[in-house]
């Protein structure tokens, strides 16, 4: 999987690349408008991560040029501007998703996977993790072939874990993934815990292994044994 | 008071002043002329009498004097010749009558006489009344003409001013880039329009740069925060961290997260203040509340809070993001400060929204509740900006928000 990261802030770009390479992506970086524009004109990527504010030009123009050449290109906008107008313009131009700085790497990774999944497997869309299978179209989860009934939140949580397997995921990033900004400032860790407890129980009831490990003081880890 | 009324009052006062002074001067002047004229006539009549006496060597009859009375008093020798004034009371007309008199000597062969000619003057009462009447008529006419012309002229003259006023009233900083006034030839209004035009242009450009600044501040702060957060996220992936290291990293991570939330909340407040949420659309508040209750469902269940809703269908013109935030913060606040097993009652009518929740009494004063960074419990994790944002949104739409506490129930109500 080839990903182009267009981001002028080197340190941030390094972090993102480091995380994504750990997930097996092949990342290229463009740090200004011209090199970004050149790259999207010449090469094909599975997904482009695009910062709007770039030295030398507006990232939305890169998006426009890219979409003109390759209308089905996948793009996730990374923006420091939490501006409704920018978001609407970006999505109108054909971006698949919009993520606002600062974000959790686990969140970016989950969204990237979701975007690529939607593009590549139009039709059947299955994620497999040992004995766990998730059909993201029908939202049906099976363990060893047997369906498991999960609530919406448990389903989201499972998918988030599977996207970030073998990574330490902080409780904050889980809370933000499940509830967005809605629960801002509300102590939501207690019911993250109860969701995780339920999810673990449901997986194990159907004969699945206990993949969810608690990382002391930090969060959780979904371990591929 | 309208400018026209004010100028009219001054005009009126001035007119009355000028006319009363003018009347006085007029009266005095007329009186003097009358007297001088009488004196002149008296001199002429004296000459005539003397001529008559000289020619006829006899005293004349009154007829030579064209209606003025003459009296001859026999005297010895000659008396002083003079022009004088004489006043007598006329019992018939019940008024004083004024006469101008001339006294002179007439000498016949055998007898010397003192002749006195009386010439009646215009009666001063009559004179005064006449003048007053004339002046009053003139003044009235003048005032009426003045008022009417003032009214008409000011309508015409002040027209550019009212047009300018109307333009400024309708000027909307968010929608318009600049203001353009109608051309006028009046120097003062031209100056006013020029000043207003350059002022609004400046305001618009300042507003623009302020907006830019807000956005830039957001960008500049969010990027380093993003770096801190992502670096920490990578760091915690390390395998062999000691417990102490994890604790430290966690503390930094939490603080960075808190800083980021704080920054976003402050930016939001600034954006609301800068009217960056100007677009409005009809928001169905009752449906929004239903959706929010649904979103908070887990939290409500977790705290065993029972919800009671009395919602009438209400639609308000608001920016959807602000409406969302308002309801979210209010309900979130009512859940956050609720007790386990407590109650949450939401009432919505055309006039008001009230959110009632059980909870422990406040430890701070209720006036501080909507202030920024005021928290009931300092140890809590909240930013202390939730209700400040509520207040800011409410003032944006001229809603009134207040707080009450009674019998263990906190009530926050918003009047539309």
HADDOCK unambig.tbl for C-alpha pairs under 7 A between the chains (distance, minus, plus):
assign (segid A and resid 11 and name CA) (segid B and resid 227 and name CA) 6.38 0.50 0.50
assign (segid A and resid 12 and name CA) (segid B and resid 226 and name CA) 7.00 0.50 0.50
assign (segid A and resid 12 and name CA) (segid B and resid 227 and name CA) 4.97 0.50 0.50
assign (segid A and resid 15 and name CA) (segid B and resid 230 and name CA) 6.06 0.50 0.50
assign (segid A and resid 15 and name CA) (segid B and resid 231 and name CA) 6.07 0.50 0.50
assign (segid A and resid 80 and name CA) (segid B and resid 218 and name CA) 6.74 0.50 0.50
assign (segid A and resid 80 and name CA) (segid B and resid 219 and name CA) 4.88 0.50 0.50
assign (segid A and resid 80 and name CA) (segid B and resid 222 and name CA) 5.91 0.50 0.50
assign (segid A and resid 80 and name CA) (segid B and resid 223 and name CA) 6.65 0.50 0.50
assign (segid A and resid 81 and name CA) (segid B and resid 215 and name CA) 6.64 0.50 0.50
assign (segid A and resid 81 and name CA) (segid B and resid 218 and name CA) 6.61 0.50 0.50
assign (segid A and resid 81 and name CA) (segid B and resid 219 and name CA) 6.12 0.50 0.50
assign (segid A and resid 101 and name CA) (segid B and resid 222 and name CA) 5.76 0.50 0.50
assign (segid A and resid 101 and name CA) (segid B and resid 223 and name CA) 6.55 0.50 0.50
assign (segid A and resid 101 and name CA) (segid B and resid 226 and name CA) 5.78 0.50 0.50
assign (segid A and resid 102 and name CA) (segid B and resid 222 and name CA) 5.75 0.50 0.50
assign (segid A and resid 102 and name CA) (segid B and resid 223 and name CA) 6.73 0.50 0.50
assign (segid A and resid 102 and name CA) (segid B and resid 225 and name CA) 6.04 0.50 0.50
assign (segid A and resid 102 and name CA) (segid B and resid 226 and name CA) 3.99 0.50 0.50
assign (segid A and resid 103 and name CA) (segid B and resid 226 and name CA) 6.35 0.50 0.50
assign (segid A and resid 104 and name CA) (segid B and resid 230 and name CA) 6.44 0.50 0.50
assign (segid A and resid 105 and name CA) (segid B and resid 230 and name CA) 6.13 0.50 0.50
assign (segid A and resid 167 and name CA) (segid B and resid 237 and name CA) 6.27 0.50 0.50
assign (segid A and resid 168 and name CA) (segid B and resid 236 and name CA) 6.73 0.50 0.50
assign (segid A and resid 168 and name CA) (segid B and resid 237 and name CA) 5.69 0.50 0.50
assign (segid A and resid 182 and name CA) (segid B and resid 328 and name CA) 6.89 0.50 0.50
assign (segid A and resid 185 and name CA) (segid B and resid 381 and name CA) 6.75 0.50 0.50
assign (segid A and resid 185 and name CA) (segid B and resid 382 and name CA) 5.05 0.50 0.50
assign (segid A and resid 185 and name CA) (segid B and resid 383 and name CA) 6.94 0.50 0.50
assign (segid A and resid 186 and name CA) (segid B and resid 336 and name CA) 6.40 0.50 0.50
assign (segid A and resid 217 and name CA) (segid B and resid 247 and name CA) 6.81 0.50 0.50
assign (segid A and resid 218 and name CA) (segid B and resid 250 and name CA) 6.61 0.50 0.50
